[in-house]
């Protein structure tokens, strides 16, 4: 179930449906905390101008489980881009996450 919701969140992001992406990511997190679920929720939250959720979810992306160094680097890069650009990720960080 979580995998299908993650896939749904990714697809919604690619289609620019930020609300659907946030809903799917939140639902996936109800089934279990995952770094990817938080990462996708953070990205959708940026597009929805929800800064509180953006930073909370991206911070939590580090917590639930140990993640591969490459994945950790992508989350870190997204956070740096967001902070450097008034909390708005660059197109590069968007494509790295999805």
Secondary structure, DSSP 8 states (H G I E B T S, - for coil): -HHHHHHHHHHHHHTT-HHHHHHHHHHHHHH---HHHHHHHHHHHHHTT-HHHHHHHHHHTTTSS---HHHHHHHHHHHHHHHHTTT---HHHHHHH-
